[in-house]
Amino acid sequence: MPLQLILAGILAALCSGLPSLVLPKSSAWGQRLSVLMMLASGAMGLLGAGIALFAPPFPDLGFPWPQAGNSLLGLDPLSAFFLFPVFLIGALGSVYGLGYWPIPRHRENGASLQLFWGFLVAGLGLLLVARHGMAFLLGWEIMALSAFFLVALQDRQAESRKASLVYLMATHVATLALFGLLVLWRASTGSFLLNPVGGDVLGLAAMNAIFVLALLVFGLKAGMMPLHFWLPMAHASAPSQVSAILSGVVLKMGIYGLLRFLSLIPSPPTSWGAIILALGALSGVLGVAFAIAQHDLKRLLAYHSVENIGIILMGLGLAMLGRSLERPDWVVLGLGACLLHVWNHSLFKSLLFFGAGSVVHATGSRQIEEQGGLAKAMPWTSLFFLIGAIAICGLPPLNGFVSEFLVYMGLFRSLGFEGARGSAAVIAAPALALIGALALACFVKVQGTVFLGLPRTARAGRATESPPSMLAPMALLAALCALIGLAPALVSRALDPVIALWAPEGAFRRPDLASLVPLGAIGTMSRFLLAAALATVLGSALLRRVRRGVGTWDCGYARPTARMQYTASSFAASIVDMFAFALRPRVRGPLIFGHFPGPTGMHGEVDDAILDRGIIPAMRGVGHWSDWLKRFQRGLIQHYMLYILIAVLALLCTLIPFGEILAFLSSR
Amino acid sequence: MIDTVVHLLLLLLLPPLLLGVINKTKALFAGRVGAPFLQSYYDLWKLFRKGMVFSSATTWIFRAGPLVTFAAVLMAGLLVPLGPFDAPVAFAGDLILFAYLFGLARFFTTAAALDTGSAFEGMGAAREVTFSCLSEPALFFGFLVLAKQYGSLSLTGMLHGPAGGMPASVVAPIVLVAIGLFIVMLAETCRIPVDDPNTHLELTMIHEVMVLDHSGPLLGTVLYSASIRLFVLGSVLLHLVAPFQFGDPLLDWLAFVAELLALSVAIGVIESIMARLRMRRVPYLLTGALLLCGSGFILLVR
C-alpha cells in the first residue's frame, strides 16, 4: 500500500508540468494547477513514506518481468527516510515558485521550470524505490538530466550556460562510473538486484573496486571535497527553489547511494571508514573556509552544502568504522548522526536558499556587499533566515545542534577504544569544533551584512517583503527546524528502523539510539533556553525609558554613512588570511602612492581550488597538446582517402602469415 | 538541594565581585587605592536604573544580543560543577552543550554589533569570530583529554575525576591542558593579553568595542554576562589547578570561593605585569593554547 501511494506521488509529480505547459502563459492558472498536483504528490508521498518508516516490513512490488528478476521496485525504511525530504521540498519549492518565478512574468522558461521540476521529483522518487540496477540507473539519469535543464533554465546568461555545462560533464562522469559500478556488481554477484550479498561472495579486490567506484559516483553527486567543483556554480546560478532542492535533496542522493551500496556489502575493511571520515573532515573544514570567502550569497550557501556533506560523511565514516571494528555504539551514533543531519540539512539549507531567493527577489542582486538593512523592510524573511542560520551553525536550541551532538557523542565514544585507531578517529571532534566556529563566523557575516545595519545600495533601500506564497514554505521549514531542535526525542523513533535495517543484529547486540544519547535532556535544555531567551527579550520590552531615532553613536562620529559600515569582505578577511594556504585569494589593489593618493579600490576574489586552478588549466593543457592532431584534419578529401587506404593496407597486413614466414626462414 | 541553591546564589551574586578583585589587584600594583571591591555592583545598579538609547539603524537583534547572551551564559553556568559539588544539570555530552552555548552567545553578540552599522563594532565582531576559530578546537582538545582520562562525557564526571584523586601518570597532560584552558579563558573573557577591558582606543578592542552602542540596562546585562562568563570558565579551570576537597560542605564552599578569588587575583597580576599583545600576535597565542591541549591529548594516546 505505501509503495502504491509513493508511485502515485511520483506519477503526479511527473505529470505536474502539463497544466503549465498547455494553458496559456498569460494566466496564472496553469502554474496553480501544477502546484496543486505537486502538493497532492507531496501529500501522497509523505503519507506513503510515513507508513513505510513506521509500519512493519512488507513485500516488494512484483512486476511480471522475469528478466528483471521480478522485483524492480521496493520500499524499506532507508528509502522511506530519504523520500521525506524529496516530497517535502518538492511540494514546498513549487509553492515558493508561485511568488518567485510566476509564469506570467517568466513566459520564456516558467513552464519548463514546472515541467522539469516535476521530472526531477519523479526521478528522485524512482531512484529511491529502485531495487534493480536498471531502475536505479533510470531514476539517476532522470534526476541528473532534469537537474541539468533546471540549472540551464536562464540559458541567455553566459554564467548559467557555463554552470550547466560543468554540471553536465560532472554528472556524466558520475553516470559513467555508475555504469561501471553496476556492471561490476552484476559480474561479481550474478544479478543486477540490489540485495545484500553473503560474506564470501565478493572477493577483496571486487569489494575495493566497488567501494572506490561508489565513492567516485556518489562523492561526485554529494559534492564531497575534491569532487565538489561543479556544485558552487550550478547552485548559484539556478533559480532559488531549484538551488534549494539541488542542495537540500539531490546532493543527498549521493549519501543515499553510498548508504545503500555499503549496506549490501558485509564486513567492510577498516580503511573504508577511515577514508570516509577523513574525507568528511576535509570537506567540512575546507567547505566552510571556501564559503566564508565568497561574495555571492548563493555561492556561499552552496559551499556550505559541501561543509554539511562533510559532517554527514563524518557520521557515516564513524558508523563504517564501528561496523569494521564491531563497535555497535559507534554504528548507532554515527549512522544516527548521518541520517539526522541529512534531514536537518535538507530543512535548513532549503530554508536558507528560499531566504536567499527572497533577497534576490527584493533587491535583484546576489552580491552580499550590495545588501544591508533588509531586516526592516523584510522582517519575516530576516527572521526565517536567522532561524536557518542558527540551525546551520549547529547552535542550540535548533535542529543542527542535535545532529552535531550525535556526531560528537559518537566521536567521543571512540575514546574508550584502546590503541591509536580510536584516538585517531576522535581527532575529528576538534575539527568539528573548528567547522562550527567557522560556520558561525560565516553566518554572522551574512546575517549582519545582508539583513542588519543600513542599506548599502539604493536598490536594497527600496526592498519590500516577499509575497505569502514565498513566506509560507519558509515558515513551515523554520517550524520543522525548531521542532526537531526542541523535541529531539521524537526523531529517534524515525531513526531506529533505518539503523536496524542498515546494521542488522548479527554477532553483537545493537543498542537503540535513545539509550546512548540523552535526547530528552537536550530537548529539555533547548526548551528552557528558548523560554529564557524569549522571557528576557519580551521582558526588556517592558522597559519604558527608551530613546529611539538617533544615529549610531560610532564613537561620536557626526556623519556616519552606510558606506562606512564594515563590509562582508573585511569581516571575513582575517579568516581568509588564516586559510590562505588553501584558498589562495586573488587581491587587486589598493594602489596608494605619493603624499596625496587619489581614490582607489580593493577587490579580493577566491576561486574554486579544484575547478579554476585544477581542472580548467589541466583541460586547457590537454587541448593545447591535442593541437598536433589537427594536422591530420586538413579538410581535404584526398587526405581522407589516403587515410582510408592506409587503414585498409594496415588491416591487410594482418593477413600476412608472419609466423609461417619466420618458421620457413628459420628452417632454412 | 542546599548545594543547588548555593550554586545558583553564587552563580548569580558572586561574579561581579571577581571584577572588583581584579581591579583592586591592578590598582595595588599601580600604587593606587582603587575602586572598592563592590564597585561592579554599584555600576550594575546604576546602569539598570538608566534609560536606553537605540540607534535608528538597529532592529530587535540589537536588543536580543545581550539578553540571549545572558541566558546562554547562565545556562552554561548550570552545567559546571563548582568545587567538589555536582552541577545542577548533568548528562552525558553536556560539555558539547556547554561549548555551543558560548557559540550561541557569540552569534548574538556579534550580530548585535553588526546591527549598528558601525565600522568599529564590525571590527570587534570580526576579531571575536576569528579568534574563536582557534579557541574552540583548543577547548575541545582539553575536554578530550579529560574525557579520555576519566572516562566520563559529562562535565561533572570529567572535572571531578576519580574518587581517589588524580593518578600521577596524568599530571603532565593535565598541566598542559590547564595552561591551554587558562589562555582560552583569558581570550573568552577578553582579558589581557588578548584584549584590554580598560583601553580607550576603539581600533584595538575586541569585546568592549562590540558593545559601544549598548546603553543602560542592556549595557548592564553585557557587563553582568561578562562577569558570569569569567566565573563559569574560572570554575572549570579551578578543577584542574586546585582539585582540593575537605569533605565538609561549608569548608568546601568557602574553599571554592577563596580559590576563585585567588584566580581573580592571578588574572589581576597578569594584567598588571603584561601588556596587551598586538592584534596580529593573538592568533599565535591561541594556536599555542591549541597546541598545548593537543599535546596533552597526544601524551595520553598509547
Boltz contact constraints between the chains, C-beta under 6 A:
constraints:
  - contact:
      token1: [A, 375]
      token2: [B, 59]
      max_distance: 6.0
  - contact:
      token1: [A, 395]
      token2: [B, 100]
      max_distance: 6.0
  - contact:
      token1: [A, 395]
      token2: [B, 103]
      max_distance: 6.0
  - contact:
      token1: [A, 395]
      token2: [B, 104]
      max_distance: 6.0
  - contact:
      token1: [A, 396]
      token2: [B, 100]
      max_distance: 6.0
  - contact:
      token1: [A, 405]
      token2: [B, 96]
      max_distance: 6.0
  - contact:
      token1: [A, 408]
      token2: [B, 96]
      max_distance: 6.0
  - contact:
      token1: [A, 409]
      token2: [B, 93]
      max_distance: 6.0
  - contact:
      token1: [A, 412]
      token2: [B, 147]
      max_distance: 6.0
  - contact:
      token1: [A, 412]
      token2: [B, 153]
      max_distance: 6.0
  - contact:
      token1: [A, 415]
      token2: [B, 147]
      max_distance: 6.0
  - contact:
      token1: [A, 415]
      token2: [B, 148]
      max_distance: 6.0
  - contact:
      token1: [A, 420]
      token2: [B, 301]
      max_distance: 6.0
  - contact:
      token1: [A, 423]
      token2: [B, 301]
      max_distance: 6.0
  - contact:
      token1: [A, 429]
      token2: [B, 140]
      max_distance: 6.0
  - contact:
      token1: [A, 430]
      token2: [B, 137]
      max_distance: 6.0
  - contact:
      token1: [A, 430]
      token2: [B, 140]
      max_distance: 6.0
  - contact:
      token1: [A, 430]
      token2: [B, 141]
      max_distance: 6.0
  - contact:
      token1: [A, 433]
      token2: [B, 136]
      max_distance: 6.0
  - contact:
      token1: [A, 433]
      token2: [B, 137]
      max_distance: 6.0
  - contact:
      token1: [A, 433]
      token2: [B, 140]
      max_distance: 6.0
  - contact:
      token1: [A, 434]
      token2: [B, 137]
      max_distance: 6.0
  - contact:
      token1: [A, 437]
      token2: [B, 132]
      max_distance: 6.0
  - contact:
      token1: [A, 437]
      token2: [B, 133]
      max_distance: 6.0
  - contact:
      token1: [A, 437]
      token2: [B, 136]
      max_distance: 6.0
  - contact:
      token1: [A, 438]
      token2: [B, 133]
      max_distance: 6.0
  - contact:
      token1: [A, 440]
      token2: [B, 103]
      max_distance: 6.0
  - contact:
      token1: [A, 440]
      token2: [B, 107]
      max_distance: 6.0
  - contact:
      token1: [A, 441]
      token2: [B, 129]
      max_distance: 6.0
  - contact:
      token1: [A, 444]
      token2: [B, 110]
      max_distance: 6.0
  - contact:
      token1: [A, 444]
      token2: [B, 111]
      max_distance: 6.0
  - contact:
      token1: [A, 444]
      token2: [B, 129]
      max_distance: 6.0
  - contact:
      token1: [A, 447]
      token2: [B, 111]
      max_distance: 6.0
  - contact:
      token1: [A, 448]
      token2: [B, 111]
      max_distance: 6.0
  - contact:
      token1: [A, 448]
      token2: [B, 114]
      max_distance: 6.0
  - contact:
      token1: [A, 452]
      token2: [B, 114]
      max_distance: 6.0
  - contact:
      token1: [A, 452]
      token2: [B, 115]
      max_distance: 6.0
  - contact:
      token1: [A, 453]
      token2: [B, 114]
      max_distance: 6.0
  - contact:
      token1: [A, 453]
      token2: [B, 117]
      max_distance: 6.0
  - contact:
      token1: [A, 454]
      token2: [B, 57]
      max_distance: 6.0
  - contact:
      token1: [A, 454]
      token2: [B, 117]
      max_distance: 6.0
  - contact:
      token1: [A, 518]
      token2: [B, 91]
      max_distance: 6.0
  - contact:
      token1: [A, 518]
      token2: [B, 92]
      max_distance: 6.0
  - contact:
      token1: [A, 521]
      token2: [B, 91]
      max_distance: 6.0
  - contact:
      token1: [A, 529]
      token2: [B, 75]
      max_distance: 6.0
  - contact:
      token1: [A, 532]
      token2: [B, 71]
      max_distance: 6.0
  - contact:
      token1: [A, 533]
      token2: [B, 68]
      max_distance: 6.0
  - contact:
      token1: [A, 533]
      token2: [B, 71]
      max_distance: 6.0
  - contact:
      token1: [A, 536]
      token2: [B, 67]
      max_distance: 6.0
  - contact:
      token1: [A, 536]
      token2: [B, 71]
      max_distance: 6.0
  - contact:
      token1: [A, 537]
      token2: [B, 64]
      max_distance: 6.0
  - contact:
      token1: [A, 537]
      token2: [B, 67]
      max_distance: 6.0
  - contact:
      token1: [A, 540]
      token2: [B, 63]
      max_distance: 6.0
  - contact:
      token1: [A, 540]
      token2: [B, 67]
      max_distance: 6.0
  - contact:
      token1: [A, 543]
      token2: [B, 217]
      max_distance: 6.0
  - contact:
      token1: [A, 545]
      token2: [B, 51]
      max_distance: 6.0
  - contact:
      token1: [A, 546]
      token2: [B, 52]
      max_distance: 6.0
  - contact:
      token1: [A, 547]
      token2: [B, 53]
      max_distance: 6.0
  - contact:
      token1: [A, 548]
      token2: [B, 54]
      max_distance: 6.0
  - contact:
      token1: [A, 549]
      token2: [B, 56]
      max_distance: 6.0
  - contact:
      token1: [A, 552]
      token2: [B, 55]
      max_distance: 6.0
  - contact:
      token1: [A, 552]
      token2: [B, 57]
      max_distance: 6.0
  - contact:
      token1: [A, 552]
      token2: [B, 116]
      max_distance: 6.0
  - contact:
      token1: [A, 552]
      token2: [B, 117]
      max_distance: 6.0
  - contact:
      token1: [A, 552]
      token2: [B, 118]
      max_distance: 6.0
  - contact:
      token1: [A, 552]
      token2: [B, 213]
      max_distance: 6.0
  - contact:
      token1: [A, 553]
      token2: [B, 213]
      max_distance: 6.0
  - contact:
      token1: [A, 554]
      token2: [B, 118]
      max_distance: 6.0
  - contact:
      token1: [A, 555]
      token2: [B, 202]
      max_distance: 6.0
  - contact:
      token1: [A, 564]
      token2: [B, 119]
      max_distance: 6.0
  - contact:
      token1: [A, 565]
      token2: [B, 117]
      max_distance: 6.0
  - contact:
      token1: [A, 566]
      token2: [B, 119]
      max_distance: 6.0
  - contact:
      token1: [A, 566]
      token2: [B, 122]
      max_distance: 6.0
  - contact:
      token1: [A, 571]
      token2: [B, 126]
      max_distance: 6.0
  - contact:
      token1: [A, 574]
      token2: [B, 130]
      max_distance: 6.0
  - contact:
      token1: [A, 575]
      token2: [B, 130]
      max_distance: 6.0
